Amino acid sequence: MKKNRILWGREPFVREEKLTPKQFEEKYGTCHDCGAIFGELHDYGCDMEECPVCHKQFMLCEEACLKKIKNNKELLAKYHKNVKETGNGMGAFMDYGKNIAEKSRRKR
């Protein structure tokens, strides 16, 4: 069964703390890396996103994890592109810095 990516504020550590959305926002605010607000997906490559398969840092996951995630076409395309260009899949989200810069411009 394929899994959904984990939204900001829905990580296991938050569920363990049993925080309401308001309490979470007061304690953690937005994601410090990508700016996601409670209930949003992290940007691809965010260092705070947890893999729903292995529960490690999602940006470092290999193809085995990516294949088990729902709506994974874009993820796998990025992974395979990186493998072709660099010889490994680590950092399949290296265009992340560009995404953050674009997000910053949109907020202004």
Backbone as CSV, one residue per row, in Angstrom:
resi,resn,N_x,N_y,N_z,CA_x,CA_y,CA_z,C_x,C_y,C_z
1,MET,0.840,-1.181,0.000,0.000,0.000,0.000,0.889,1.250,0.000
2,LYS,0.574,2.203,-0.875,1.371,3.428,-0.960,0.975,4.400,0.148
3,LYS,1.936,5.197,0.561,1.729,6.123,1.674,1.728,7.560,1.188
4,ASN,1.035,8.415,1.918,1.045,9.847,1.645,2.271,10.480,2.273
5,ARG,2.762,11.553,1.654,3.831,12.316,2.285,3.287,12.918,3.575
6,ILE,4.180,13.153,4.521,3.778,13.670,5.833,3.745,15.196,5.789
7,LEU,2.615,15.748,6.185,2.429,17.195,6.197,3.115,17.812,7.410
8,TRP,3.505,19.097,7.282,4.093,19.820,8.405,3.058,19.885,9.527
9,GLY,3.467,19.441,10.692,2.586,19.421,11.845,1.901,18.083,12.062
10,ARG,2.136,17.143,11.168,1.525,15.815,11.289,2.579,14.729,11.530
11,GLU,3.793,15.139,11.849,4.875,14.198,12.101,4.592,13.417,13.375
12,PRO,5.160,12.209,13.495,4.921,11.412,14.704,5.233,12.135,16.018
13,PHE,6.291,12.962,16.042,6.619,13.646,17.298,5.499,14.597,17.720
14,VAL,4.785,15.152,16.740,3.680,16.065,17.051,2.489,15.270,17.578
15,ARG,2.216,14.145,16.934,1.108,13.299,17.393,1.366,12.824,18.824
16,GLU,2.621,12.520,19.140,2.965,12.085,20.496,2.733,13.199,21.518
17,GLU,2.979,14.437,21.095,2.767,15.572,22.001,1.292,15.930,22.127
18,LYS,0.477,15.421,21.202,-0.973,15.671,21.204,-1.290,17.170,21.193
19,LEU,-0.635,17.889,20.293,-0.862,19.317,20.164,-2.020,19.602,19.215
20,THR,-2.804,20.598,19.539,-3.823,21.077,18.606,-3.091,21.892,17.530
21,PRO,-3.746,22.154,16.390,-3.094,22.996,15.386,-2.639,24.350,15.952
22,LYS,-3.468,24.969,16.791,-3.105,26.264,17.386,-1.872,26.122,18.284
23,GLN,-1.845,25.078,19.116,-0.687,24.847,19.989,0.577,24.587,19.166
24,PHE,0.417,23.836,18.082,1.561,23.547,17.229,2.119,24.839,16.632
25,GLU,1.243,25.677,16.095,1.682,26.943,15.494,2.375,27.837,16.511
26,GLU,1.854,27.867,17.737,2.476,28.679,18.782,3.854,28.139,19.158
27,LYS,3.994,26.820,19.185,5.254,26.210,19.611,6.287,26.157,18.488
28,TYR,5.854,25.787,17.278,6.795,25.555,16.180,6.689,26.561,15.029
29,GLY,5.544,27.184,14.861,5.361,28.126,13.754,5.449,27.431,12.410
30,THR,6.013,28.134,11.439,6.185,27.548,10.117,7.460,26.715,10.097
31,CYS,7.568,25.864,9.106,8.788,25.073,8.947,9.960,26.032,8.735
32,HIS,10.998,25.883,9.525,12.128,26.819,9.449,12.888,26.702,8.126
33,ASP,12.736,25.589,7.427,13.502,25.387,6.205,12.745,25.820,4.957
34,CYS,11.477,25.405,4.825,10.755,25.703,3.579,9.591,26.664,3.765
35,GLY,9.245,26.968,5.009,8.168,27.916,5.258,6.769,27.314,5.221
36,ALA,6.659,25.990,5.161,5.332,25.362,5.160,4.589,25.732,6.437
37,ILE,3.289,25.971,6.292,2.466,26.219,7.469,1.777,24.906,7.853
38,PHE,1.212,24.864,9.036,0.575,23.656,9.542,-0.363,23.063,8.490
39,GLY,-0.190,21.770,8.214,-1.063,21.064,7.279,-0.634,21.112,5.825
40,GLU,0.461,21.818,5.508,0.966,21.891,4.130,2.058,20.862,3.903
41,LEU,2.225,20.471,2.629,3.373,19.656,2.255,4.623,20.518,2.316
42,HIS,5.719,19.921,2.716,7.009,20.603,2.631,7.378,20.735,1.157
43,ASP,8.201,21.719,0.824,8.750,21.815,-0.525,9.680,20.635,-0.740
44,TYR,9.798,20.195,-1.993,10.731,19.115,-2.305,12.131,19.500,-1.846
45,GLY,12.756,18.638,-1.093,14.116,18.884,-0.639,14.231,19.523,0.724
46,CYS,13.111,19.822,1.359,13.148,20.412,2.690,13.800,19.431,3.657
47,ASP,14.718,19.934,4.467,15.426,19.027,5.385,14.593,18.633,6.601
48,MET,13.414,19.186,6.744,12.547,18.844,7.877,11.536,17.752,7.541
49,GLU,11.346,17.454,6.268,10.326,16.467,5.904,10.776,15.053,6.256
50,GLU,9.868,14.329,6.874,10.128,12.948,7.269,9.555,12.006,6.213
51,CYS,10.301,10.967,5.897,9.828,9.966,4.943,8.726,9.138,5.595
52,PRO,7.582,8.978,4.920,6.506,8.178,5.500,6.795,6.677,5.457
53,VAL,7.842,6.279,4.757,8.186,4.865,4.617,9.230,4.458,5.660
54,CYS,10.394,5.125,5.646,11.487,4.737,6.553,11.591,5.637,7.785
55,HIS,10.897,6.766,7.772,10.860,7.746,8.867,12.199,8.434,9.111
56,LYS,13.025,8.468,8.079,14.268,9.244,8.137,14.064,10.516,7.326
57,GLN,15.128,11.270,7.128,15.046,12.519,6.381,14.670,12.218,4.923
58,PHE,13.516,12.719,4.507,12.954,12.384,3.202,13.855,12.775,2.031
59,MET,14.543,13.888,2.150,15.360,14.373,1.032,16.507,13.420,0.692
60,LEU,16.829,12.503,1.572,17.922,11.565,1.333,17.442,10.163,0.949
61,CYS,16.140,9.996,0.817,15.598,8.666,0.516,15.971,8.198,-0.880
62,GLU,16.072,6.908,-1.005,16.400,6.264,-2.275,15.119,5.791,-2.958
63,GLU,15.284,5.211,-4.117,14.165,4.809,-4.964,13.188,3.866,-4.264
64,ALA,13.684,2.955,-3.430,12.800,1.996,-2.752,11.711,2.708,-1.954
65,CYS,12.068,3.781,-1.248,11.069,4.554,-0.497,10.162,5.326,-1.446
66,LEU,10.751,5.980,-2.431,9.967,6.812,-3.335,8.894,6.023,-4.069
67,LYS,9.176,4.773,-4.378,8.199,3.933,-5.077,6.983,3.619,-4.208
68,LYS,7.102,3.770,-2.903,6.017,3.425,-1.983,5.187,4.634,-1.565
69,ILE,5.389,5.767,-2.233,4.688,6.997,-1.887,3.662,7.315,-2.966
70,LYS,2.469,7.720,-2.541,1.409,8.087,-3.481,1.834,9.289,-4.313
71,ASN,1.320,9.353,-5.535,1.595,10.479,-6.443,3.093,10.730,-6.564
72,ASN,3.831,9.673,-6.877,5.285,9.729,-6.849,5.946,9.985,-8.199
73,LYS,5.187,10.249,-9.222,5.755,10.403,-10.563,6.843,11.485,-10.612
74,GLU,6.552,12.646,-10.046,7.520,13.750,-10.055,8.744,13.417,-9.197
75,LEU,8.507,12.784,-8.047,9.613,12.395,-7.170,10.561,11.439,-7.891
76,LEU,9.992,10.420,-8.535,10.822,9.437,-9.234,11.542,10.059,-10.425
77,ALA,10.888,10.986,-11.111,11.539,11.660,-12.244,12.760,12.441,-11.761
78,LYS,12.622,13.166,-10.648,13.753,13.916,-10.087,14.870,12.966,-9.663
79,TYR,14.482,11.880,-9.033,15.461,10.880,-8.584,16.245,10.320,-9.769
80,HIS,15.543,9.878,-10.809,16.212,9.275,-11.970,17.073,10.290,-12.726
81,LYS,16.626,11.535,-12.776,17.421,12.589,-13.417,18.735,12.770,-12.662
82,ASN,18.660,12.780,-11.342,19.860,12.958,-10.528,20.804,11.766,-10.667
83,VAL,20.237,10.554,-10.717,21.071,9.361,-10.901,21.821,9.462,-12.224
84,LYS,21.124,9.877,-13.259,21.733,9.997,-14.589,22.845,11.059,-14.590
85,GLU,22.602,12.177,-13.907,23.558,13.287,-13.927,24.727,13.098,-12.961
86,THR,24.487,12.452,-11.825,25.529,12.375,-10.794,25.994,10.963,-10.471
87,GLY,25.242,9.970,-10.911,25.611,8.594,-10.614,24.996,8.050,-9.346
88,ASN,24.299,8.888,-8.588,23.568,8.395,-7.415,22.297,9.200,-7.233
89,GLY,21.397,8.683,-6.429,20.108,9.344,-6.231,20.072,10.275,-5.050
90,MET,21.119,10.242,-4.225,21.131,11.113,-3.054,21.006,12.562,-3.511
91,GLY,20.210,13.308,-2.797,20.025,14.703,-3.166,19.213,14.861,-4.430
92,ALA,18.218,13.986,-4.613,17.393,14.050,-5.815,16.636,15.372,-5.895
93,PHE,16.699,16.139,-4.850,15.949,17.383,-4.790,16.885,18.592,-4.764
94,MET,17.975,18.510,-5.488,18.985,19.565,-5.423,18.530,20.895,-6.006
95,ASP,17.395,20.904,-6.696,16.865,22.177,-7.179,16.106,22.903,-6.070
96,TYR,16.201,22.380,-4.862,15.486,22.926,-3.716,15.805,24.399,-3.475
97,GLY,17.062,24.777,-3.535,17.443,26.173,-3.301,16.710,27.118,-4.228
98,LYS,16.535,26.707,-5.468,15.804,27.505,-6.446,14.335,27.632,-6.015
99,ASN,13.757,26.540,-5.503,12.363,26.577,-5.041,12.201,27.546,-3.881
100,ILE,13.133,27.539,-2.943,13.062,28.426,-1.774,13.169,29.890,-2.209
101,ALA,14.082,30.178,-3.127,14.230,31.554,-3.610,12.931,32.035,-4.253
102,GLU,12.304,31.174,-5.032,11.038,31.528,-5.689,9.947,31.755,-4.646
103,LYS,9.886,30.909,-3.634,8.878,31.049,-2.588,9.077,32.368,-1.837
104,SER,10.323,32.738,-1.583,10.613,34.005,-0.899,10.132,35.188,-1.715
105,ARG,10.340,35.143,-3.015,9.884,36.246,-3.872,8.365,36.353,-3.851
106,ARG,7.660,35.220,-3.797,6.185,35.236,-3.802,5.647,35.839,-2.518
107,LYS,6.369,35.696,-1.396,5.895,36.193,-0.111,6.013,37.706,0.003
108,ARG,6.866,38.315,-0.784,7.101,39.768,-0.664,5.978,40.577,-1.225
